[in-house]
Amino acid sequence: MNSDEMFLRNKMHYEVPGRAEIYARKTSLHKAEEVIFAHLAGKMRGQPVLDIGVGQGRTTPYLRALSDLYVGIDYSANMLNACRAKYPDAALLLCDGRQLSFGDETFEVVYFCWNAIDDLDHEDRLRILGEVHRVLRKGGVFFFSSHNRDGRLPSAFDFGGFVGARRPLELVTKNTARVGRYLFNVYNHLRNRKHERHLPHYSIVNDGDRFRLMTYYIDKESQIAQLEAAGFGDVEVVGLDGSFVARDERCRDNWLFYIARKG
């Protein structure tokens, strides 16, 4: 599977009817986001902020509260329309993060939301890092989350066991559905595992949407090196509980947040 195939496959996930409504149920910030938003509040206040992968607008009200120069973008028209319906007065644009339609040094802060950068292959990921670096002002901040290869990788073969119920019919119904989901996951994985890649500095792993998608995984050390190679420095790492993680500290969280500055 090449970069374009991975891009299109994962993009279609967000265009499925009803998908935006599912994401719209999620309105709160993660603990790590709460910590980072507070950490960067002074940097964002009154400054131009770009929210990439805005989706149905989960982060929109929080970032707009910090900056009236907020811009949100998404490459999915389906997701963006849902966001526009909730925030009709917000600056929301249909835009591909691989080719940002903004001038050089436009933004003080850029956020790539909720692991969305991991929907892309390695080549496209590097393109996005280059584009974010271009549109950031000198000293500007880029932060995002990414799947951690040192965490627990997903497995379609994890069944999880049967569940109990008080009534026999309920017991049968629940466990039949549970087995059905498990077999569906295994079937999808057997079809898609040929697309997996495990390279020295990153992996492309079959997971997401019942094992129908491919996802980019990278360890902390490799992600910091990747950011530094793209021209970013002073990288900070935040775990899921909101605690800052030292560069030499091993972290097993399923994903990590990175804060990087344009030198």
Residue frames relative to the residue before (quaternion, step in Angstrom):
aa qw qx qy qz dx dy dz
M 1.0000 0.0000 0.0000 0.0000 0.00 0.00 0.00
N 0.2513 -0.7821 0.5519 0.1436 3.60 -0.67 1.06
S 0.7573 -0.4048 0.2604 0.4414 3.57 -1.34 0.08
D 0.6708 0.5038 -0.3057 0.4502 3.58 0.91 -0.89
E 0.6482 0.5191 -0.3177 0.4576 3.59 0.99 -0.80
M 0.6581 0.4895 -0.3094 0.4813 3.59 0.96 -0.82
F 0.6246 0.5459 -0.3285 0.4515 3.57 1.00 -0.83
L 0.7159 0.4572 -0.2600 0.4591 3.59 0.78 -1.03
R 0.6350 0.5360 -0.3361 0.4434 3.59 0.97 -0.82
N 0.7160 0.4412 -0.2615 0.4737 3.56 0.82 -0.95
K 0.6069 0.5558 -0.3551 0.4434 3.60 1.08 -0.67
M 0.6368 0.5431 -0.3328 0.4344 3.58 0.98 -0.80
H 0.5336 0.6275 -0.3976 0.4042 3.58 1.18 -0.51
Y 0.7312 0.4340 -0.2306 0.4731 3.57 0.98 -0.88
E 0.6533 0.5225 -0.3123 0.4502 3.59 1.24 -0.32
V 0.4582 0.6858 -0.4547 0.3362 3.61 1.24 -0.13
P 0.5146 -0.6463 0.4568 0.3299 3.63 -0.84 0.90
G 0.7840 0.2890 -0.2437 0.4924 3.55 -0.90 0.97
R 0.5223 0.6547 -0.4177 0.3523 3.60 1.20 -0.33
A 0.6442 0.5282 -0.3284 0.4451 3.58 0.94 -0.84
E 0.6372 0.5336 -0.3267 0.4500 3.59 1.04 -0.76
I 0.6179 0.5348 -0.3397 0.4656 3.58 1.11 -0.69
Y 0.6858 0.4705 -0.2808 0.4790 3.57 0.90 -0.93
A 0.6076 0.5916 -0.3508 0.3972 3.59 1.10 -0.67
R 0.5700 0.5971 -0.3831 0.4144 3.59 1.22 -0.37
K 0.6657 0.4731 -0.2963 0.4952 3.58 1.22 -0.47
T 0.0262 0.8461 -0.5264 0.0801 3.56 -0.34 1.25
S 0.6622 0.5234 -0.3072 0.4395 3.59 1.19 -0.33
L 0.5113 -0.6160 0.5042 0.3240 3.53 -1.32 0.33
H 0.4960 -0.5814 0.5394 0.3535 3.53 -1.29 0.40
K 0.6542 -0.5115 0.3755 0.4116 3.57 -1.21 0.46
A 0.6539 0.5120 -0.3178 0.4575 3.59 0.93 -0.86
E 0.6358 0.5195 -0.3331 0.4636 3.60 1.01 -0.73
E 0.6178 0.5418 -0.3497 0.4500 3.59 0.97 -0.81
V 0.6705 0.4986 -0.2920 0.4652 3.56 0.94 -0.94
I 0.6936 0.4792 -0.2836 0.4569 3.59 0.87 -0.94
F 0.6305 0.5251 -0.3421 0.4579 3.60 0.96 -0.79
A 0.6591 0.4836 -0.3050 0.4886 3.60 1.00 -0.80
H 0.6334 0.5517 -0.3105 0.4451 3.57 1.04 -0.86
L 0.7814 0.3229 -0.1467 0.5135 3.58 1.02 -0.85
A 0.3293 0.7860 -0.4821 0.2034 3.60 1.24 0.08
G 0.6712 0.5004 -0.2980 0.4586 3.57 0.91 -0.88
K 0.6438 0.5210 -0.3095 0.4672 3.56 1.12 -0.68
M 0.7319 0.4421 -0.2351 0.4621 3.59 1.04 -0.80
R 0.5775 0.6427 -0.3825 0.3274 3.57 1.03 -0.74
G 0.8531 0.0731 -0.0954 0.5077 3.55 -0.69 1.16
Q 0.6338 0.5252 -0.3215 0.4680 3.59 1.30 0.10
P 0.5776 -0.5882 0.4238 0.3753 3.63 -1.13 0.47
V 0.0662 -0.8039 0.5901 -0.0355 3.55 -0.76 1.17
L 0.1704 -0.7792 0.5985 0.0756 3.57 -0.92 0.96
D 0.1446 -0.7762 0.6125 0.0377 3.55 -0.87 1.09
I 0.1267 -0.8163 0.5624 0.0364 3.59 -0.29 1.28
G 0.7977 0.1932 -0.1797 0.5423 3.56 -0.92 0.93
V 0.1175 0.8581 -0.4917 0.0902 3.54 1.06 0.84
G 0.2436 -0.8078 0.5086 0.1716 3.61 1.17 -0.47
Q 0.7901 -0.2601 0.2158 0.5113 3.57 -0.88 -0.94
G 0.6593 -0.5735 0.2902 0.3901 3.58 1.23 0.28
R 0.2039 0.8126 -0.5250 0.1497 3.59 1.10 0.56
T 0.7736 0.3515 -0.1882 0.4925 3.60 0.85 -0.92
T 0.4497 0.7443 -0.4237 0.2535 3.58 1.24 -0.38
P 0.7195 0.4388 -0.3076 0.4418 3.68 0.62 -0.90
Y 0.6408 0.5340 -0.3314 0.4409 3.59 1.06 -0.67
L 0.7005 0.4489 -0.2698 0.4848 3.58 0.95 -0.86
R 0.6314 0.5207 -0.3368 0.4656 3.59 1.06 -0.65
A 0.6010 0.5554 -0.3586 0.4491 3.57 1.14 -0.53
L 0.6919 0.4521 -0.2641 0.4970 3.56 1.22 -0.53
S 0.8189 0.0672 -0.0054 0.5699 3.58 1.07 -0.67
D 0.3019 -0.7431 0.5699 0.1783 3.56 -0.92 0.94
L 0.6129 0.4997 -0.3529 0.5001 3.57 1.33 0.23
Y 0.2640 0.7994 -0.4812 0.2445 3.53 1.18 0.77
V 0.0156 -0.7550 0.6555 0.0081 3.57 -1.14 0.81
G 0.1019 -0.7920 0.6000 0.0479 3.58 -0.88 0.95
I 0.0565 -0.8034 0.5925 0.0170 3.58 -0.95 0.83
D 0.0228 0.7665 -0.6418 -0.0087 3.54 -1.29 0.45
Y 0.4178 -0.7092 0.5038 0.2620 3.59 -1.13 0.59
S 0.6378 0.4979 -0.3239 0.4903 3.58 1.29 -0.07
A 0.3798 -0.7296 0.5232 0.2228 3.58 -0.61 1.13
N 0.6084 0.5714 -0.3436 0.4305 3.56 1.07 -0.75
M 0.6995 0.4504 -0.2680 0.4858 3.57 0.84 -0.96
L 0.6644 0.5204 -0.3112 0.4370 3.57 0.94 -0.88
N 0.6236 0.5370 -0.3426 0.4532 3.59 1.01 -0.72
A 0.6341 0.5177 -0.3254 0.4733 3.58 1.05 -0.75
C 0.6501 0.5084 -0.3101 0.4720 3.56 1.03 -0.78
R 0.6542 0.5167 -0.3124 0.4553 3.60 0.95 -0.84
A 0.6214 0.5425 -0.3409 0.4509 3.57 1.08 -0.70
K 0.6935 0.4599 -0.2699 0.4844 3.60 1.08 -0.72
Y 0.8015 0.1475 -0.0401 0.5781 3.58 1.04 -0.83
P 0.0749 -0.8635 0.4978 0.0322 3.60 0.52 1.18
D 0.7040 0.4517 -0.2731 0.4752 3.59 1.16 -0.47
A 0.5292 0.6311 -0.4111 0.3908 3.62 1.25 0.07
A 0.4779 -0.6341 0.5238 0.3084 3.57 -1.23 0.51
L 0.1351 0.7997 -0.5583 0.1748 3.56 -0.13 1.35
L 0.0497 -0.8344 0.5466 -0.0494 3.56 -0.63 1.18
L 0.4111 -0.6495 0.5774 0.2753 3.55 -1.21 0.64
C 0.2315 0.7830 -0.5262 0.2374 3.57 -0.42 1.22
D 0.3590 -0.7143 0.5690 0.1929 3.54 -1.10 0.83
G 0.4570 -0.7241 0.4530 0.2484 3.56 -0.69 1.12
R 0.5920 0.5764 -0.3686 0.4260 3.59 1.19 -0.36
Q 0.7750 0.1267 -0.0752 0.6146 3.57 1.26 -0.36
L 0.1180 -0.8430 0.5236 0.0357 3.55 0.31 1.28
S 0.3322 -0.7717 0.5182 0.1601 3.55 -0.84 1.04
F 0.5059 0.6047 -0.4431 0.4267 3.54 0.82 1.08
G 0.5601 -0.6162 0.4398 0.3363 3.55 -1.19 0.51
D 0.6792 -0.4725 0.3704 0.4222 3.53 -1.32 0.24
E 0.8675 0.0810 -0.0748 0.4850 3.56 -1.18 0.76
T 0.2470 0.7962 -0.5065 0.2205 3.57 0.92 0.98
F 0.8163 0.2861 -0.0993 0.4918 3.58 0.90 -0.95
E 0.4249 -0.6804 0.5428 0.2486 3.51 -1.26 0.63
V 0.7930 0.0858 -0.0146 0.6029 3.56 1.13 -0.74
V 0.0626 -0.7672 0.6378 0.0276 3.58 -1.08 0.84
Y 0.0736 -0.7759 0.6257 0.0315 3.55 -0.97 0.94
F 0.1510 -0.7467 0.6406 0.0958 3.58 -0.92 0.95
C 0.3421 -0.8394 0.3977 0.1420 3.49 -0.17 1.40
W 0.9217 -0.0337 0.0586 0.3819 3.47 -1.39 0.71
N 0.7529 -0.4396 0.2193 0.4380 3.60 0.55 1.22
A 0.3761 0.7619 -0.4753 0.2284 3.62 1.21 0.11
I 0.5683 0.5893 -0.3880 0.4233 3.59 1.16 -0.46
D 0.6319 0.5539 -0.3205 0.4372 3.59 1.22 -0.48
D 0.5163 0.6239 -0.4232 0.4063 3.60 1.27 0.03
L 0.6914 0.4831 -0.2459 0.4776 3.56 1.30 -0.26
D 0.5431 -0.6038 0.4821 0.3288 3.53 -1.26 0.54
H 0.7362 -0.4431 0.2851 0.4246 3.56 -1.31 0.23
E 0.6591 0.5217 -0.3140 0.4413 3.58 0.86 -0.92
D 0.6916 0.4620 -0.2759 0.4818 3.58 0.90 -0.91
R 0.5924 0.5638 -0.3645 0.4453 3.58 1.08 -0.63
L 0.6721 0.4840 -0.2963 0.4756 3.58 0.91 -0.88
R 0.6014 0.5475 -0.3511 0.4639 3.60 1.10 -0.65
I 0.6619 0.5034 -0.3028 0.4656 3.56 0.95 -0.87
L 0.6335 0.5184 -0.3378 0.4647 3.59 0.94 -0.81
G 0.6507 0.5122 -0.3116 0.4661 3.57 1.02 -0.76
E 0.6649 0.4984 -0.2986 0.4694 3.58 1.00 -0.82
V 0.6414 0.5084 -0.3283 0.4715 3.58 0.98 -0.80
H 0.6316 0.5274 -0.3235 0.4672 3.57 0.99 -0.84
R 0.6535 0.5312 -0.3106 0.4407 3.59 0.97 -0.84
V 0.7592 0.4013 -0.2255 0.4601 3.61 0.80 -0.96
L 0.5775 0.5727 -0.3831 0.4378 3.60 1.26 -0.16
R 0.4602 -0.6380 0.5418 0.2960 3.51 -1.18 0.65
K 0.6189 -0.5162 0.4188 0.4185 3.56 -1.22 0.37
G 0.7893 0.2303 -0.2116 0.5284 3.55 -0.78 1.06
G 0.4728 0.6812 -0.4282 0.3593 3.56 1.32 0.01
V 0.3939 -0.7377 0.5178 0.1803 3.55 -1.27 0.51
F 0.1114 -0.7490 0.6513 0.0495 3.52 -1.09 0.88
F 0.0889 0.7913 -0.6036 0.0404 3.58 -0.87 0.89
F 0.0439 0.7840 -0.6092 0.1108 3.52 -1.13 0.78
S 0.3283 -0.7086 0.5763 0.2407 3.56 -1.33 0.13
S 0.0557 -0.7992 0.5983 -0.0138 3.54 -1.17 0.65
H 0.5673 -0.5972 0.4504 0.3445 3.56 -1.18 0.66
N 0.3357 -0.7686 0.5266 0.1389 3.52 -0.93 1.03
R 0.3644 -0.7565 0.5030 0.2048 3.57 -0.60 1.13
D 0.6279 0.5142 -0.3380 0.4766 3.60 1.24 -0.30
G 0.5663 0.5716 -0.3889 0.4486 3.57 1.28 -0.03
R 0.6868 -0.4609 0.3537 0.4368 3.54 -1.28 -0.26
L 0.3037 -0.7591 0.5477 0.1777 3.57 -0.56 1.15
P 0.5244 -0.6573 0.4347 0.3224 3.60 -0.98 0.79
S 0.0944 -0.7777 0.6180 0.0659 3.56 -1.20 0.54
A 0.4232 -0.7068 0.5113 0.2446 3.56 -0.84 1.00
F 0.6627 0.5300 -0.2988 0.4366 3.58 1.20 -0.43
D 0.4928 0.6160 -0.4520 0.4165 3.61 1.26 0.19
F 0.2036 -0.8214 0.5253 0.0894 3.56 -0.32 1.25
G 0.3128 -0.7902 0.4769 0.2243 3.57 0.91 -0.86
G 0.5316 -0.6704 0.3888 0.3418 3.58 1.27 -0.04
F 0.5803 -0.5784 0.4527 0.3518 3.51 -1.35 0.15
V 0.3326 -0.7317 0.5600 0.2011 3.55 -1.25 0.44
G 0.4474 -0.7009 0.4922 0.2576 3.55 -1.16 0.57
A 0.0316 -0.7736 0.6324 0.0263 3.55 -1.32 0.30
R 0.5594 -0.6373 0.4173 0.3268 3.57 -1.13 0.60
R 0.7709 0.3074 -0.1673 0.5322 3.59 0.98 -0.82
P 0.5888 -0.6145 0.3927 0.3485 3.61 -0.96 0.85
L 0.6643 0.5062 -0.3167 0.4496 3.61 0.91 -0.89
E 0.6464 0.5091 -0.3097 0.4764 3.56 1.00 -0.82
L 0.6199 0.5487 -0.3313 0.4526 3.57 1.05 -0.81
V 0.6803 0.4810 -0.2834 0.4749 3.57 0.89 -0.97
T 0.6661 0.5207 -0.3093 0.4354 3.59 0.87 -0.96
K 0.6839 0.4941 -0.2940 0.4491 3.58 0.82 -0.99
N 0.7323 0.4344 -0.2535 0.4591 3.57 0.81 -0.95
T 0.5764 0.5499 -0.3805 0.4697 3.60 1.15 -0.48
A 0.6590 0.4937 -0.3020 0.4804 3.57 0.97 -0.88
R 0.6391 0.5349 -0.3202 0.4504 3.58 1.02 -0.82
V 0.6622 0.4834 -0.2991 0.4882 3.58 0.95 -0.85
G 0.6297 0.5464 -0.3306 0.4423 3.58 1.02 -0.80
R 0.6583 0.4980 -0.3040 0.4756 3.57 0.96 -0.87
Y 0.6399 0.5308 -0.3218 0.4530 3.55 0.99 -0.83
L 0.6796 0.4808 -0.2929 0.4703 3.61 0.87 -0.92
F 0.6239 0.5322 -0.3359 0.4633 3.58 1.07 -0.72
N 0.6374 0.5230 -0.3175 0.4684 3.59 1.01 -0.84
V 0.6685 0.4976 -0.2975 0.4658 3.58 0.91 -0.96
Y 0.6362 0.5298 -0.3275 0.4553 3.59 0.95 -0.85
N 0.6732 0.4891 -0.3012 0.4657 3.58 0.87 -0.92
H 0.6665 0.5075 -0.3116 0.4484 3.56 0.92 -0.87
L 0.6423 0.5211 -0.3337 0.4523 3.60 0.94 -0.77
R 0.6587 0.4917 -0.3061 0.4802 3.58 1.15 -0.60
N 0.7916 0.3823 -0.1547 0.4508 3.56 0.98 -0.87
R 0.5254 0.6688 -0.4237 0.3116 3.61 1.14 -0.35
K 0.5405 0.6189 -0.4066 0.3993 3.61 1.18 -0.34
H 0.6568 0.5113 -0.3082 0.4606 3.59 1.22 -0.42
E 0.4941 0.6664 -0.4349 0.3501 3.59 1.23 -0.16
R 0.0520 -0.7669 0.6391 0.0288 3.53 -1.22 0.65
H 0.0660 -0.7817 0.6198 0.0209 3.55 -0.94 0.89
L 0.0027 0.8203 -0.5651 0.0883 3.52 -0.16 1.40
P 0.7302 -0.4572 0.2561 0.4383 3.61 -1.18 0.33
H 0.8176 0.2874 -0.1264 0.4826 3.61 0.89 -0.87
Y 0.8019 0.0492 -0.0542 0.5929 3.61 1.19 -0.07
S 0.2233 -0.7466 0.6070 0.1562 3.54 -1.35 0.22
I 0.2325 -0.6901 0.6583 0.1907 3.53 -1.32 0.46
V 0.0634 -0.8426 0.5321 -0.0545 3.56 -0.36 1.32
N 0.4203 -0.6835 0.5383 0.2576 3.56 -1.07 0.79
D 0.3521 0.6917 -0.5777 0.2526 3.57 -0.60 1.18
G 0.6651 0.5365 -0.3483 0.3853 3.59 -1.24 -0.15
D 0.8498 0.0539 -0.0722 0.5193 3.57 -1.11 0.80
R 0.6968 -0.4895 0.2635 0.4533 3.55 0.78 1.11
F 0.6511 -0.5606 0.2844 0.4254 3.55 1.04 0.94
R 0.4439 0.6660 -0.4769 0.3633 3.55 1.03 0.85
L 0.7062 0.4539 -0.2464 0.4843 3.59 1.26 -0.27
M 0.3298 -0.6876 0.6006 0.2402 3.53 -1.40 0.11
T 0.0949 -0.8193 0.5653 -0.0114 3.57 -0.92 0.95
Y 0.4204 -0.7048 0.5284 0.2176 3.53 -1.09 0.87
Y 0.0597 -0.7804 0.6224 0.0038 3.57 -0.91 1.00
I 0.0422 0.7955 -0.6019 0.0553 3.58 -0.99 0.82
D 0.4204 -0.6917 0.5155 0.2811 3.59 -1.04 0.67
K 0.7078 -0.4999 0.3052 0.3948 3.55 -1.26 0.49
E 0.6776 0.5004 -0.3075 0.4426 3.58 0.81 -0.96
S 0.6781 0.4870 -0.2946 0.4650 3.59 0.93 -0.87
Q 0.6431 0.5189 -0.3340 0.4534 3.60 1.03 -0.70
I 0.6321 0.5122 -0.3342 0.4758 3.58 1.00 -0.75
A 0.6521 0.5049 -0.3128 0.4711 3.60 0.95 -0.85
Q 0.6313 0.5376 -0.3243 0.4553 3.58 1.02 -0.79
L 0.6591 0.4985 -0.2988 0.4773 3.57 0.98 -0.86
E 0.6653 0.5008 -0.3094 0.4592 3.57 0.91 -0.85
A 0.6360 0.5189 -0.3282 0.4675 3.60 1.04 -0.71
A 0.6802 0.4766 -0.2811 0.4808 3.60 1.17 -0.58
G 0.6467 -0.5587 0.3098 0.4167 3.59 1.26 0.07
F 0.5577 0.5834 -0.4021 0.4324 3.57 1.25 0.26
G 0.0748 -0.7993 0.5948 0.0419 3.56 -1.21 0.50
D 0.7655 0.3653 -0.2659 0.4581 3.54 -1.37 -0.13
V 0.1684 0.8346 -0.5039 0.1454 3.58 0.96 0.93
E 0.1098 -0.7606 0.6381 0.0483 3.55 -1.00 0.96
V 0.2078 -0.7728 0.5918 0.0971 3.56 -1.14 0.71
V 0.1007 -0.7958 0.5969 0.0171 3.56 -0.94 0.95
G 0.3645 -0.7366 0.5334 0.2001 3.57 -0.91 0.98
L 0.7218 -0.4638 0.3010 0.4163 3.56 -1.29 0.23
D 0.6825 0.4770 -0.2947 0.4689 3.59 1.11 -0.55
G 0.5974 -0.6021 0.3446 0.4023 3.57 1.31 0.10
S 0.5414 0.6121 -0.4129 0.4022 3.59 1.23 0.05
F 0.4534 -0.6703 0.5142 0.2840 3.55 -1.10 0.72
V 0.2643 -0.7795 0.5592 0.0991 3.54 -0.96 1.02
A 0.4218 -0.7109 0.5045 0.2492 3.58 -0.78 1.02
R 0.6363 -0.5587 0.3747 0.3775 3.56 -1.16 0.60
D 0.7478 0.3759 -0.2137 0.5039 3.59 1.02 -0.74
E 0.5383 0.6265 -0.3957 0.4015 3.60 1.27 0.19
R 0.3634 -0.7241 0.5466 0.2117 3.58 -0.86 0.94
C 0.0272 -0.8052 0.5920 -0.0203 3.57 -0.79 0.99
R 0.2462 -0.8032 0.5337 0.0974 3.57 -0.82 1.05
D 0.3297 0.7520 -0.5128 0.2505 3.61 1.19 0.21
N 0.5777 -0.6257 0.4009 0.3376 3.58 -1.05 0.75
W 0.7775 -0.0502 -0.0397 0.6257 3.54 1.21 -0.42
L 0.2771 -0.7575 0.5783 0.1223 3.53 -1.30 0.50
F 0.3370 -0.7036 0.5856 0.2201 3.53 -1.27 0.48
Y 0.1580 -0.7834 0.5986 0.0544 3.56 -1.08 0.87
I 0.1160 -0.7528 0.6457 0.0537 3.53 -1.08 0.88
A 0.0484 0.8136 -0.5727 0.0875 3.58 -0.59 1.13
R 0.2547 -0.7812 0.5576 0.1184 3.55 -1.12 0.70
K 0.4519 -0.6661 0.5255 0.2756 3.50 -1.13 0.78
G 0.4078 -0.7588 0.4595 0.2163 3.52 -0.60 1.19
